Amino acid sequence: MQFVKINGEGDPNRDPAYQRAIECSPGHEIMPAMGVTFAGRHHEIYLSDARRTPPEKLKTILRQPVRSAG
C-alpha cells in the first residue's frame, strides 16, 4: 500500500494549516499534484508525549493511504 506522509510540528488542535493537512481536504494540493487519491482513513503517529511536551513542540506524522487517481 502507498501512503502520503506529512510531518507536523505544533499543536494540531490549534494550527489551521496543520489541521487542514491532517484532514487531507479535497482541495489540498499535495495529493492531486502526485496523481493520487484517498484509499482509506489516515493514521496519526504521535512522536511526542503531550503530557510532557509544550503544545508548540508536539511532533506528529500523518500517513494517508493513497491509490492512483487515474
N, CA, C and O of each residue as an XYZ file, in Angstrom:
280
protein
N       0.843     -1.178      0.000
C       0.000      0.000      0.000
C       0.884      1.235      0.000
O       1.938      1.244      0.636
N       0.463      2.281     -0.709
C       1.184      3.537     -0.775
C       0.568      4.537      0.190
O      -0.630      4.496      0.470
N       1.409      5.435      0.693
C       0.976      6.453      1.634
C       1.560      7.801      1.244
O       2.638      7.874      0.654
N       0.848      8.859      1.573
C       1.408     10.201      1.594
C       1.723     10.470      3.053
O       0.871     10.289      3.923
N       2.951     10.905      3.321
C       3.375     11.150      4.698
C       3.582     12.645      4.887
O       4.252     13.297      4.086
N       3.001     13.181      5.953
C       3.147     14.592      6.296
C       3.692     14.671      7.716
O       3.123     14.090      8.640
N       4.791     15.388      7.884
C       5.349     15.619      9.212
C       4.794     16.929      9.741
O       4.769     17.933      9.029
N       4.350     16.918     10.988
C       3.805     18.131     11.584
C       4.483     18.449     12.894
O       4.892     17.557     13.637
N       4.597     19.742     13.165
C       5.121     20.182     14.451
C       4.207     21.274     14.970
O       3.858     22.202     14.239
N       3.828     21.165     16.209
C       2.926     22.137     16.820
C       1.659     21.451     17.283
O       1.510     20.234     17.171
N       0.764     22.246     17.797
C      -0.495     21.737     18.337
C      -1.482     21.522     17.189
O      -1.956     22.498     16.608
N      -1.805     20.268     16.844
C      -2.711     20.013     15.725
C      -4.123     20.519     15.976
O      -4.903     20.648     15.033
N      -4.468     20.810     17.229
C      -5.800     21.312     17.542
C      -5.915     22.826     17.406
O      -7.020     23.366     17.461
N      -4.796     23.516     17.231
C      -4.831     24.983     17.183
C      -4.268     25.563     15.896
O      -4.537     26.726     15.597
N      -3.513     24.819     15.134
C      -2.875     25.329     13.923
C      -3.729     24.971     12.710
O      -3.782     23.801     12.331
N      -4.405     25.951     12.085
C      -5.305     25.643     10.972
C      -4.613     24.964      9.788
O      -5.187     24.053      9.191
N      -3.398     25.383      9.436
C      -2.699     24.767      8.302
C      -2.394     23.307      8.607
O      -2.561     22.441      7.748
N      -1.950     23.034      9.822
C      -1.643     21.666     10.227
C      -2.920     20.831     10.237
O      -2.918     19.676      9.810
N      -4.007     21.419     10.725
C      -5.281     20.704     10.774
C      -5.768     20.367      9.366
O      -6.270     19.266      9.138
N      -5.628     21.296      8.420
C      -6.028     21.016      7.037
C      -5.209     19.871      6.471
O      -5.739     19.022      5.753
N      -3.913     19.838      6.789
C      -3.070     18.744      6.306
C      -3.529     17.418      6.898
O      -3.571     16.409      6.193
N      -3.871     17.407      8.173
C      -4.336     16.180      8.811
C      -5.655     15.728      8.202
O      -5.860     14.534      7.985
N      -6.544     16.660      7.926
C      -7.836     16.298      7.344
C      -7.706     15.901      5.880
O      -8.600     15.254      5.334
N      -6.599     16.281      5.236
C      -6.385     15.992      3.808
C      -7.618     16.378      3.000
O      -8.181     15.563      2.270
N      -8.016     17.608      3.141
C      -9.211     18.078      2.447
C      -9.048     17.918      0.944
O      -7.928     17.978      0.437
N     -10.154     17.715      0.218
C     -10.077     17.500     -1.228
C      -9.355     18.612     -1.972
O      -8.776     18.358     -3.028
N      -9.371     19.832     -1.457
C      -8.688     20.930     -2.115
C      -7.198     20.979     -1.830
O      -6.491     21.820     -2.385
N      -6.713     20.101     -0.982
C      -5.301     20.091     -0.615
C      -4.453     19.790     -1.849
O      -4.833     18.935     -2.649
N      -3.334     20.454     -2.027
C      -2.557     20.390     -3.256
C      -1.624     19.193     -3.363
O      -1.230     18.844     -4.476
N      -1.262     18.565     -2.294
C      -0.248     17.511     -2.338
C      -0.718     16.305     -3.144
O      -0.019     15.860     -4.055
N      -1.877     15.780     -2.824
C      -2.330     14.543     -3.470
C      -2.637     14.728     -4.952
O      -2.192     13.904     -5.751
N      -3.377     15.770     -5.371
C      -3.608     15.949     -6.812
C      -2.312     16.125     -7.597
O      -2.191     15.625     -8.715
N      -1.346     16.832     -7.017
C      -0.065     17.037     -7.698
C       0.681     15.726     -7.906
O       1.450     15.585     -8.857
N       0.450     14.771     -7.014
C       1.102     13.459     -7.128
C       0.283     12.486     -7.979
O       0.755     11.391     -8.287
N      -0.927     12.868     -8.360
C      -1.775     11.992     -9.166
C      -2.381     10.849     -8.376
O      -2.616      9.770     -8.919
N      -2.636     11.082     -7.090
C      -3.210     10.048     -6.229
C      -4.479     10.558     -5.561
O      -4.742     11.761     -5.538
N      -5.260      9.637     -5.020
C      -6.482      9.968     -4.303
C      -6.572      9.095     -3.053
O      -5.743      8.208     -2.853
N      -7.567      9.343     -2.221
C      -7.739      8.634     -0.955
C      -7.925      7.126     -1.154
O      -8.536      6.688     -2.129
N      -7.395      6.353     -0.228
C      -7.584      4.904     -0.248
C      -7.821      4.391      1.171
O      -7.394      3.287      1.510
N      -8.489      5.176      1.991
C      -8.765      4.779      3.368
C      -8.546      5.929      4.321
O      -8.220      7.046      3.918
N      -8.730      5.637      5.590
C      -8.576      6.650      6.639
C      -7.113      6.895      6.958
O      -6.279      5.997      6.840
N      -6.811      8.126      7.365
C      -5.429      8.460      7.716
C      -5.077      7.918      9.108
O      -5.957      7.579      9.900
N      -3.778      7.847      9.381
C      -3.263      7.409     10.680
C      -2.393      8.530     11.226
O      -1.606      9.122     10.487
N      -2.524      8.821     12.492
C      -1.695      9.808     13.148
C      -0.733      9.087     14.083
O      -1.150      8.274     14.908
N       0.550      9.389     13.950
C       1.583      8.785     14.794
C       2.184      9.901     15.628
O       2.825     10.806     15.094
N       1.981      9.841     16.921
C       2.450     10.892     17.818
C       3.867     10.568     18.275
O       4.108      9.523     18.880
N       4.796     11.464     17.984
C       6.199     11.259     18.338
C       6.540     11.895     19.683
O       7.575     11.585     20.273
N       5.686     12.770     20.161
C       5.922     13.472     21.425
C       4.866     13.066     22.442
O       3.744     12.705     22.086
N       5.242     13.132     23.702
C       4.308     12.874     24.788
C       3.603     14.187     25.144
O       4.225     15.099     25.688
N       2.312     14.279     24.840
C       1.562     15.519     25.060
C       1.512     15.918     26.529
O       1.245     17.077     26.844
N       1.765     14.972     27.431
C       1.754     15.297     28.858
C       3.026     16.009     29.289
O       3.036     16.683     30.319
N       4.110     15.870     28.509
C       5.404     16.428     28.902
C       5.943     17.480     27.940
O       6.901     18.181     28.265
N       5.343     17.597     26.766
C       5.864     18.477     25.719
C       4.957     19.688     25.546
O       3.737     19.537     25.485
N       5.532     20.891     25.466
C       4.699     22.071     25.204
C       3.973     21.914     23.868
O       4.540     21.350     22.932
N       2.737     22.397     23.755
C       1.949     22.210     22.534
C       2.660     22.646     21.257
O       2.523     21.992     20.224
N       3.414     23.737     21.312
C       4.091     24.224     20.103
C       5.236     23.325     19.645
O       5.752     23.492     18.539
N       5.639     22.366     20.495
C       6.741     21.472     20.138
C       6.294     20.028     19.874
O       7.128     19.151     19.650
N       4.998     19.788     19.900
C       4.496     18.434     19.631
C       4.841     18.026     18.202
O       4.739     18.833     17.278
N       5.247     16.773     18.025
C       5.592     16.267     16.701
C       4.691     15.082     16.360
O       4.479     14.181     17.172
N       4.172     15.112     15.140
C       3.228     14.100     14.683
C       3.548     13.739     13.239
O       3.990     14.586     12.462
N       3.324     12.487     12.886
C       3.398     12.048     11.496
C       1.997     11.637     11.083
O       1.314     10.905     11.799
N       1.579     12.113      9.925
C       0.294     11.717      9.353
C       0.586     10.816      8.152
O       1.384     11.170      7.284
N      -0.057      9.661      8.107
C       0.058      8.765      6.952
C      -1.318      8.571      6.354
O      -2.217      8.026      6.994
N      -1.478      9.027      5.106
C      -2.745      8.900      4.388
C      -2.583      7.839      3.301
O      -1.804      8.037      2.368
N      -3.310      6.701      3.401
C      -3.249      5.718      2.330
C      -3.788      6.331      1.030
O      -4.798      7.035      1.038
N      -3.103      6.052     -0.080
C      -3.495      6.601     -1.376
C      -3.462      5.514     -2.449
O      -2.855      4.456     -2.282
N      -4.144      5.821     -3.561
C      -4.081      4.979     -4.755
C      -4.050      5.892     -5.962
O      -4.344      7.082     -5.847
N      -3.707      5.364     -7.096
C      -3.629      6.144     -8.323
C      -4.977      6.780     -8.630
O      -6.015      6.130     -8.504
N      -4.965      8.040     -9.029
C      -6.199      8.748     -9.351
C      -6.699      8.394    -10.747
O      -7.849      8.665    -11.092
N      -5.834      7.793    -11.540
C      -6.213      7.531    -12.936
C      -6.723      6.171    -13.231
O      -7.061      5.873    -14.376
